[in-house]
Amino acid sequence: MPIPVRRMRFTTWRSLATAAVAALITAFLAPTAAHGAARESTPVYSYENAIRESVWVDTGLDGDSDGRPDRVAVDIVRPREPARQGRKVPVIMDASPYYSCCGRGNESQVKTYDANGHVVRMPLFYDNYFVPRGYAFVGVDLAGTNRSDGCVDVGGRSDVRSAKAVVDWLNGRARGYTTRTGAVTAKAGWTDGSTGMIGKSWDGTIANGVAATGVKGLKTIVPISAISSWYDYYFAQGAPLYDSGPDWLSGYVDSPDARAKCAAVQQKLVDGAPRTGDWTPLWTERDYVKDASKVRASVFLVHGMQDLNVRTKNFGQWWDALARHGVERKIWLSQTGHVDPFDFRRAAFVDTLHRWFDHELLGYDNGIDDEPMADIERHPDQWTTSTLWPPRTTTATTLRPGTGTQAGVGTLALRRGSGTETFTDDPALSETDWAAHIDRPTPEKAGFTTGPLTRDLRLSGSSRVTVTATPTTSTAHLSAVLVDLGPDTVRDYAGPGEGITTLTGRTCWGASTAGDSACYLGTEAATADVDFTVLSRGWADLGHRASGHGVPLTPGKAYTTTLDLAATDHVVPKGHRLALIVADTDKDLIDPPSSTPTLTLDLTRTSAHVPLVGGAAAFARATAGSAPAPAASVLDGVRDPGAALRVPGERR
């Protein structure tokens, strides 16, 4: 059932006294608009003359076991003028493993340095845009990457401590040094300690992890396409999503120094993340959702609803946990895959991010906290807003599959169904194959549809599908997908740009230097005309139904399990149909089981629990007086999604 949420002004969860003091301080120290106008930081400081320096912060760990505490490299770009005047500035931070190995953003930018080791180019636009507006930008190399000591442990203690230690240093609680091995200390007397973390994918994941420590000084995070539990990056309730584990990913981003020293850490990743899909202590350490009660920072979350890299269960469970604990939050949901909002809604994102940081880090009362909580992309480049997300009237509604006139082609309604449906695993077929043949009997899936809707029907939040199935073999996986059946033009999330096309012209966002341009290649929506849209997915290993540890199945015995489907917000328009498909292996999105099972569904004990705005009454109204289903035909969707990347941070 969706978590109920309430609209809160920011002052309800922060000390009023603290907010008042902060407002007085920022009014005196920070650049502002004219007196009495809406407050906004403006580009009054020189980017070209900004201070560029590097500090190495002691994490208190010795992950590479060389007998010395690990130090992480912190590259800083900050305005020179406030420092001369004794003014302190807030910090925007991106902690990343990608600054040297792989690059950041649509153009795969890496850090570059001058002869003195000071950063010349900082990837992305954050420093170009925000440093002239009175912010410092800090780019942190995670332990084991680029110029940092230590080892990459893929979301574990070392990863999170890499960034948390920097927040502590910015607030005077950790030790920093002017060199990687020297003894000369460096202090952050130029900052007021107020820090906002931002980043896409692995970078945003670290922001989630640091926020979940409750560290003081971290005021806000902006996680983009980020992981909230690393188990849910690699597995879906025991079903493997990738053919490798975190040890491969660690090796992918390790610096040469880390590769030489971190064999023991690599082995721990292998031993702690067996490909069985069992839950282990390694996954507990990398589960930030369980620590949502510790989060002090506000959260501006961005995710693509068709992200098949960091799948959307990650944002849904994080959002719900934050809601339970009253964390102030905002959300953008796009039709894209694993894409940064700078590349699908550039101008609006820069403006919103600017106002968000001004409010959260400078304390400006600019009204962003009174704006709708959610922005949702309904069609390419067409956005709507929602005051609350999910809306207050959203209710988990139980829909029941039933048999139809043909095997495997059934109904979806409020009333309880009866009978059985049988399907046989075919690992060569995917969700697009199933949906294309939804109105035809095919051996690899069971499909259930409403009639054409007489009204729009909105789903908002996370769904669950409870299945009772009898397998013929000792292993079996299950997939469940919800599908909007009807013509539409959507972002082509399965294409090479995952919903965007990169253009040749550039747009500029901030100030430039000879070594760091603020101008980036433009983009536009890449679209596809389709007959159906898969709007939510979930997978599970039937052997993991009862606990975090899998057991062999007994052929011929019925088992009941509940699949968690990914969070979404989707309107099924009038005239379209809503479908539920249950099958086994979803090609390229989960790995197949070791056998080829046939499964029989008991429809009396199978149901979908769907978050409908308006609940069961809305479903009843939308399905009342439905016309007969159209004649069976082969439907077109996006191309097969293909193998999802196993690197959180890159697109195909």
C-alpha positions in Angstrom: 0.0 0.0 0.0 1.5 3.4 -0.8 2.9 5.3 2.1 0.6 8.2 3.1 2.5 11.6 2.9 1.7 15.0 4.1 2.9 18.3 2.7 5.4 20.0 5.1 7.2 23.3 4.9 10.9 23.0 5.5 10.6 24.8 8.8 8.6 22.0 10.3 11.5 19.7 10.4 14.3 22.1 11.2 14.9 24.2 14.2 13.2 27.5 13.8 16.0 29.1 15.7 18.6 27.6 13.5 16.8 28.6 10.4 16.5 32.2 11.7 20.2 32.4 12.5 21.0 31.0 9.1 18.8 33.5 7.3 20.6 36.4 9.1 24.0 35.0 8.3 23.3 34.4 4.6 21.6 37.8 4.3 24.9 39.4 5.4 27.3 37.1 3.6 25.8 35.8 0.4 25.1 37.5 -2.9 21.5 38.4 -3.3 19.0 40.0 -5.5 17.6 43.5 -4.8 16.1 44.1 -1.4 12.5 42.9 -1.3 12.8 40.8 -4.4 12.6 37.0 -4.6 16.0 36.0 -3.2 18.4 34.3 -5.6 22.2 33.9 -5.7 23.7 35.7 -8.7 27.0 35.3 -10.7 28.9 38.1 -9.0 32.2 36.3 -8.5 35.0 35.5 -10.9 35.2 31.9 -12.1 38.5 32.5 -13.9 40.1 33.7 -10.7 38.6 31.1 -8.4 40.8 29.3 -5.9 41.6 25.8 -7.1 43.2 23.5 -4.6 43.5 19.9 -3.5 43.3 18.4 0.0 43.6 14.8 1.1 41.2 13.9 3.9 41.9 11.1 6.4 39.1 8.6 6.4 40.2 6.7 9.5 40.3 3.4 7.6 43.2 1.4 6.2 41.4 -0.5 3.4 44.5 -1.2 1.4 46.3 -2.6 4.5 49.5 -0.6 3.9 49.8 0.5 7.5 48.7 4.1 6.9 45.2 5.6 7.2 43.6 6.1 3.8 43.4 9.6 2.5 40.9 10.6 -0.2 41.6 13.3 -2.7 39.4 16.3 -2.6 39.6 18.8 -5.5 38.1 22.2 -4.7 37.0 25.1 -6.8 35.8 28.1 -4.7 35.3 31.8 -5.3 38.3 34.0 -4.3 36.4 37.1 -3.3 34.5 35.8 -0.2 37.7 34.3 1.1 39.5 37.7 0.9 36.6 39.3 2.7 36.4 36.7 5.4 33.1 35.4 4.2 32.3 31.7 4.4 30.5 29.8 1.6 28.5 26.6 1.4 29.6 23.5 -0.6 28.2 21.4 -3.4 29.9 18.0 -3.5 30.0 15.2 -6.0 31.8 12.1 -4.7 32.5 9.7 -7.5 34.6 6.7 -8.6 34.5 7.9 -12.2 36.7 11.0 -12.3 39.6 9.3 -14.0 38.5 5.8 -15.2 35.3 6.5 -17.1 34.2 10.1 -17.0 31.1 11.9 -16.0 28.1 13.1 -18.0 27.0 12.7 -21.5 30.4 13.6 -22.8 32.4 11.3 -20.4 34.5 14.2 -18.9 37.4 13.4 -16.6 39.2 15.6 -14.2 42.4 17.3 -15.6 45.2 18.9 -13.6 47.9 21.5 -14.1 51.6 20.9 -13.4 51.1 21.7 -9.7 48.4 19.0 -9.4 45.5 21.5 -9.1 42.3 20.7 -10.9 41.9 22.5 -14.3 38.7 20.9 -15.5 36.0 19.6 -13.2 33.5 17.5 -15.0 29.9 18.7 -15.4 28.5 22.2 -15.0 28.2 22.4 -11.3 31.4 24.4 -10.7 31.0 26.6 -13.7 27.5 27.6 -12.7 27.6 27.7 -8.9 31.0 29.0 -8.0 30.3 32.5 -9.5 27.1 32.4 -7.4 28.9 32.1 -4.1 29.3 28.3 -3.7 32.3 26.1 -3.5 32.3 22.9 -5.6 34.1 19.8 -4.2 34.9 16.7 -6.3 35.8 13.7 -4.2 37.6 10.7 -5.6 36.2 7.7 -3.8 38.8 5.5 -2.0 40.7 3.4 -4.4 40.1 5.6 -7.4 42.1 8.3 -9.2 44.3 10.1 -6.6 42.9 8.5 -3.4 44.2 5.8 -1.2 42.3 2.7 -0.1 40.1 0.2 -1.9 36.7 0.4 -3.7 34.2 -1.7 -1.8 31.2 -0.9 -4.0 28.8 1.0 -1.7 30.2 -0.4 1.6 31.9 1.3 4.5 34.9 2.5 2.5 32.8 4.1 -0.2 30.5 5.9 2.2 33.3 6.9 4.6 35.2 8.5 1.6 32.5 11.1 1.3 31.4 11.3 4.9 34.9 12.1 6.1 34.9 15.1 3.7 31.7 16.4 5.2 33.3 16.0 8.6 36.4 17.8 7.4 34.3 20.7 6.0 32.8 21.0 9.5 36.0 20.8 11.4 35.6 17.2 12.6 38.2 15.4 10.4 41.8 15.9 9.5 42.9 17.0 6.0 46.4 17.4 4.5 47.9 19.5 1.8 49.5 16.4 0.2 48.7 12.7 -0.1 51.5 11.6 2.2 52.7 14.7 4.0 52.1 16.0 7.5 51.0 19.6 6.8 47.4 19.9 7.7 44.7 21.8 5.8 41.6 23.4 7.3 38.4 24.4 5.7 38.0 27.7 7.3 36.5 29.2 4.1 33.2 27.2 4.4 30.3 27.5 6.8 30.1 23.7 6.6 26.7 23.6 4.9 27.0 20.8 2.3 24.8 19.5 -0.5 25.7 16.3 -2.3 24.7 15.6 -5.8 25.4 12.9 -8.4 24.1 10.4 -10.9 24.1 6.7 -10.4 27.0 5.5 -8.2 27.7 9.2 -7.2 24.0 9.6 -6.2 24.2 6.3 -4.4 27.0 7.6 -2.2 24.9 10.7 -1.5 22.1 8.3 -0.3 24.6 6.3 1.8 26.2 9.4 3.4 22.7 10.9 4.2 21.8 7.5 5.9 24.7 8.0 8.4 22.9 11.2 9.7 26.2 13.2 9.4 25.8 16.7 10.6 26.4 19.5 8.1 24.9 17.6 5.2 21.9 19.7 4.5 20.5 18.2 1.3 21.2 15.5 -1.4 20.2 15.3 -5.0 20.4 11.6 -6.0 19.9 11.0 -9.7 19.2 7.5 -10.9 20.7 6.3 -7.6 20.9 3.0 -5.8 19.3 2.7 -2.3 20.1 -1.0 -1.7 23.0 -2.7 -3.6 21.3 -6.1 -3.3 18.5 -4.6 -5.4 21.0 -3.5 -8.0 22.3 -7.1 -8.5 19.2 -9.2 -7.6 15.4 -9.1 -7.6 14.2 -11.3 -4.7 16.9 -13.9 -5.4 16.7 -13.7 -9.3 20.1 -12.5 -10.6 19.9 -9.3 -12.7 23.5 -9.5 -13.9 26.0 -12.2 -14.6 28.6 -10.7 -12.3 28.9 -9.2 -8.8 30.4 -6.2 -7.1 34.0 -7.6 -7.4 33.8 -7.0 -11.2 32.6 -3.5 -10.6 35.3 -2.7 -8.1 37.9 -3.9 -10.6 36.3 -1.7 -13.3 37.0 1.5 -11.4 40.1 0.7 -9.3 43.1 2.9 -9.7 46.4 1.1 -10.7 47.6 1.5 -7.1 44.4 0.0 -5.7 44.6 -3.0 -8.1 48.1 -3.7 -6.7 46.9 -3.6 -3.0 43.3 -4.6 -2.9 43.1 -8.3 -3.6 41.8 -9.0 -0.1 39.0 -6.6 -0.5 38.2 -8.1 -3.9 38.0 -11.5 -2.4 35.6 -10.3 0.4 33.3 -9.0 -2.4 33.4 -12.4 -4.1 32.8 -14.3 -0.9 30.1 -11.9 0.5 28.0 -11.7 -2.7 27.4 -15.3 -3.9 25.6 -15.6 -7.2 22.9 -17.7 -5.4 21.0 -14.5 -4.7 21.1 -15.1 -0.9 21.0 -12.1 1.4 24.3 -11.8 3.3 25.9 -9.4 5.8 27.6 -7.7 2.8 24.2 -6.6 1.5 23.0 -5.5 4.9 26.0 -3.1 5.1 25.0 -1.7 1.7 21.3 -1.3 2.4 20.7 2.4 3.1 16.9 2.0 3.3 17.1 0.5 6.7 18.8 3.7 8.0 16.3 6.2 6.5 15.4 7.2 10.1 18.9 8.8 10.4 18.5 11.0 7.4 18.7 14.7 8.4 19.1 16.1 4.8 16.3 17.0 2.5 16.1 15.0 -0.7 15.5 16.1 -4.3 15.3 12.7 -6.1 15.4 12.3 -9.9 14.9 8.9 -11.7 13.9 7.6 -15.1 10.8 5.4 -15.0 12.4 3.2 -17.7 15.8 2.9 -16.1 16.9 -0.7 -16.6 20.4 -0.1 -15.1 19.5 1.2 -11.7 16.0 -0.2 -11.7 13.3 1.9 -10.2 12.6 -0.3 -7.2 15.6 1.6 -5.8 14.0 4.9 -5.8 10.5 3.6 -4.8 11.6 1.9 -1.6 13.9 4.9 -0.7 11.1 7.4 -1.3 8.7 5.4 0.8 11.2 5.0 3.7 11.9 8.8 3.7 8.2 9.5 3.7 7.7 7.3 6.8 10.3 9.3 8.6 9.0 12.8 7.6 12.0 13.7 5.4 11.4 16.8 3.3 11.6 15.7 -0.3 10.9 16.5 -4.0 10.9 14.2 -7.0 11.2 14.2 -10.8 10.2 11.2 -12.8 11.0 11.1 -16.5 10.2 8.7 -19.3 13.9 8.1 -19.9 16.2 5.3 -19.0 19.5 5.9 -17.2 19.7 9.6 -18.2 20.7 12.8 -16.3 18.1 15.6 -16.1 20.7 17.9 -17.6 20.2 15.9 -20.8 16.4 15.5 -20.8 15.2 18.8 -19.3 18.2 21.0 -19.1 16.9 24.6 -18.6 14.3 23.6 -16.1 16.7 21.4 -14.2 19.4 24.0 -13.8 16.8 26.5 -12.7 15.2 24.1 -10.2 18.6 22.9 -8.8 19.7 26.6 -8.4 16.6 27.4 -6.4 16.9 24.2 -4.4 20.4 24.8 -3.4 19.7 28.5 -2.7 16.9 27.4 -0.3 18.7 24.5 1.3 22.3 25.9 1.6 21.9 29.6 1.6 18.5 29.7 3.4 16.7 31.8 0.8 13.0 31.9 1.1 12.3 31.5 -2.6 9.1 29.5 -2.4 10.4 26.2 -3.8 9.1 24.4 -0.7 5.6 25.5 -1.6 5.7 24.2 -5.1 4.3 20.7 -6.1 6.3 17.8 -4.7 6.5 15.9 -8.0 7.2 16.6 -11.7 6.2 13.7 -14.0 6.8 13.4 -17.7 3.6 12.1 -19.3 4.8 12.3 -23.0 8.2 13.3 -24.4 8.9 16.8 -23.1 5.4 17.1 -21.7 5.4 17.4 -17.9 2.7 17.5 -15.2 3.0 18.2 -11.5 1.5 16.5 -8.4 1.1 18.4 -5.1 1.9 15.2 -3.2 3.5 12.0 -4.5 1.9 9.6 -4.5 -1.4 11.6 -4.5 -3.3 11.5 -1.2 -6.2 9.5 -2.8 -3.9 6.7 -4.0 -4.9 3.3 -2.7 -3.5 -0.2 -3.2 -6.3 -1.9 -5.2 -6.4 -5.7 -5.6 -7.0 -6.8 -9.2 -7.7 -10.4 -10.0 -6.7 -12.4 -13.1 -9.2 -14.7 -14.6 -9.5 -17.2 -17.4 -10.7 -16.1 -20.8 -12.0 -18.0 -23.9 -8.4 -19.0 -24.9 -5.6 -20.5 -22.8 -3.2 -17.8 -21.6 -5.5 -14.9 -22.7 -7.4 -13.9 -19.6 -9.2 -11.1 -17.9 -8.2 -8.6 -15.2 -10.9 -7.3 -12.9 -11.9 -6.6 -9.3 -13.7 -9.9 -8.8 -11.8 -13.1 -7.8 -10.8 -15.3 -10.8 -10.8 -19.1 -11.0 -9.1 -21.8 -12.9 -5.4 -22.1 -13.8 -3.0 -21.0 -16.5 0.2 -22.7 -17.6 3.4 -21.4 -19.2 6.8 -22.8 -20.0 10.0 -20.8 -19.6 11.6 -19.5 -22.8 14.8 -17.5 -22.0 15.0 -16.3 -25.6 11.9 -14.1 -25.1 11.4 -10.8 -23.3 8.7 -8.6 -22.0 8.3 -7.0 -25.4 7.7 -10.4 -27.0 5.0 -11.2 -24.4 3.2 -7.9 -24.7 3.4 -8.0 -28.5 1.3 -11.2 -28.4 -0.9 -10.4 -25.4 -4.1 -11.3 -27.2 -2.8 -14.6 -28.6 -2.1 -17.9 -26.8 1.6 -18.4 -26.6 3.3 -21.1 -24.5 5.8 -18.8 -22.6 3.4 -16.4 -20.8 0.0 -15.9 -19.2 -1.7 -12.6 -20.0 -4.6 -10.8 -18.4 -6.3 -7.6 -19.7 -9.1 -5.3 -18.9 -11.4 -4.2 -21.7 -10.8 -0.8 -23.3 -11.1 1.8 -20.5 -14.0 4.3 -20.5 -11.9 6.8 -18.4 -8.3 7.5 -17.7 -6.7 5.4 -14.9 -3.6 6.6 -13.1 -1.1 4.3 -11.3 1.2 6.1 -8.8 3.7 4.3 -6.7 4.8 0.7 -6.2 2.8 -2.4 -7.1 3.0 -6.0 -5.8 1.9 -9.2 -7.6 1.1 -12.3 -5.4 1.4 -15.5 -7.4 0.7 -19.1 -6.4 2.5 -21.4 -8.9 3.3 -25.1 -9.2 6.7 -25.8 -10.9 7.7 -28.9 -12.8 11.4 -28.5 -11.8 13.5 -27.7 -8.7 14.3 -24.1 -9.9 12.1 -21.4 -11.3 12.1 -17.7 -11.8 9.0 -15.5 -12.1 8.5 -12.2 -13.9 5.4 -9.9 -13.7 4.9 -6.8 -15.8 2.1 -4.3 -16.0 1.4 -3.0 -19.5 -0.5 -0.1 -21.1 -2.0 -1.5 -24.3 -2.7 1.3 -26.7 -1.0 3.6 -29.2 1.4 6.3 -28.0 4.6 8.1 -28.7 7.1 7.6 -26.0 10.8 8.2 -25.3 12.8 5.4 -26.9 14.3 4.2 -23.7 15.6 1.0 -25.3 17.5 2.9 -27.9 21.2 3.8 -27.6 20.5 7.1 -25.9 17.9 5.6 -23.6 15.4 8.4 -24.6 17.7 11.2 -25.8 19.6 12.0 -29.0 22.8 14.1 -28.6 23.0 17.0 -31.0 26.0 18.9 -32.4 25.3 22.3 -31.1 26.2 23.4 -27.6 24.5 25.4 -24.9 26.4 27.2 -22.0 25.6 27.1 -18.3 27.9 29.2 -16.3 31.4 30.7 -16.8 34.2 29.1 -18.7 38.0 29.1 -18.7 40.5 27.9 -21.3 40.6 24.6 -19.5 37.0 24.1 -18.4 34.2 25.0 -20.8 30.7 25.5 -19.5 29.2 24.6 -22.9 27.7 21.2 -23.5 26.3 19.3 -26.4 22.6 19.8 -26.6 20.1 17.0 -26.7 16.5 16.3 -27.8 14.0 13.5 -27.1 14.4 10.3 -29.0 10.9 8.9 -29.5 9.2 5.8 -30.7 5.6 5.1 -31.8 4.3 2.1 -30.0 1.2 0.0 -29.5 2.0 -0.8 -25.9 4.2 0.5 -23.0 5.6 -1.7 -20.2 5.0 0.5 -17.2 6.2 -1.6 -14.3 8.2 -4.8 -13.8 9.2 -7.2 -11.0 11.1 -10.5 -10.8 11.8 -13.2 -8.2 13.3 -16.6 -7.7 10.6 -18.9 -6.5 13.1 -20.7 -4.2 13.6 -17.4 -2.3 9.9 -17.0 -1.5 10.2 -17.5 2.3 13.4 -15.9 3.3 16.6 -14.3 2.0 18.1 -17.8 1.3 17.0 -19.9 -1.6 16.0 -23.6 -1.3 15.3 -26.2 -4.0 11.7 -26.5 -5.1 9.7 -29.7 -5.0 8.3 -30.4 -8.5 4.5 -30.6 -8.4 4.2 -28.6 -5.1 2.4 -25.2 -5.1 4.3 -22.2 -3.8 3.1 -18.7 -3.1 5.3 -15.6 -3.4 4.9 -11.9 -3.8 6.9 -10.0 -6.4 7.7 -6.3 -5.7 7.2 -4.3 -8.9 9.0 -1.1 -9.7 7.6 2.2 -8.7 6.1 4.3 -11.5 3.6 7.0 -12.3 1.6 6.3 -15.4 -1.8 7.2 -16.8 -3.5 4.5 -18.9 -5.7 6.7 -21.1 -9.3 6.2 -22.0 -9.6 3.6 -24.8 -6.4 1.8 -23.8 -6.3 -1.4 -21.8 -4.3 -2.4 -18.6 -2.6 -5.7 -18.7 -0.8 -8.0 -16.3 1.6 -10.6 -17.7 3.2 -13.4 -15.7 6.0 -15.4 -17.2 9.4 -16.8 -16.2 12.7 -15.4 -17.6 12.6 -11.8 -18.9 15.3 -12.0 -21.5 18.4 -9.8 -20.7 16.7 -8.4 -17.6 17.1 -11.4 -15.4 19.2 -14.5 -15.9 17.4 -17.8 -16.5 17.2 -20.6 -13.9 19.3 -23.7 -14.1 16.3 -25.7 -15.4 13.5 -25.1 -17.9 10.3 -25.2 -15.8 6.7 -25.2 -16.7 4.6 -23.4 -14.1 0.9 -23.6 -13.4 -0.8 -20.5 -11.9 -3.7 -21.0 -9.4 -5.8 -17.9 -10.3 -7.8 -18.1 -7.2 -4.6 -17.3 -5.3 -3.0 -14.9 -7.7 -3.6 -11.1 -7.6 -2.0 -7.8 -8.4 -2.0 -5.0 -5.8 -1.9 -1.8 -7.8 -1.6 1.8 -6.5 -4.5 3.5 -8.2 -5.4 7.1 -7.8 -9.0 6.9 -6.6 -8.6 3.2 -5.7 -11.1 0.5 -6.5 -13.9 3.0 -7.3 -11.7 4.6 -10.0 -11.0 1.2 -11.5 -14.7 0.2 -11.5 -15.6 3.5 -13.2 -12.9 3.1 -15.8 -13.9 -0.4 -16.7 -17.7 0.0 -16.5 -19.3 -0.5 -19.9 -16.0 -1.5 -21.6 -16.3 -2.5 -25.2 -15.1 -5.9 -26.3 -11.3 -6.3 -26.7 -10.0 -5.6 -30.2 -9.2 -8.5 -32.5 -5.9 -10.2 -31.9 -2.9 -8.8 -33.6 0.8 -8.5 -33.1 1.6 -5.2 -31.3 4.7 -3.1 -31.7 6.6 -1.7 -28.7 10.1 -0.3 -28.3 12.9 -2.6 -29.4 14.0 -5.4 -27.0 15.6 -3.6 -24.1 18.7 -5.8 -24.5 21.3 -6.5 -21.9 21.4 -3.8 -19.2 24.7 -2.3 -18.4 26.2 -3.6 -15.2 27.9 -0.3 -14.5 25.9 2.2 -12.4 26.8 5.5 -14.2 26.9 4.7 -17.9 24.3 4.2 -20.6 24.5 1.6 -23.3 
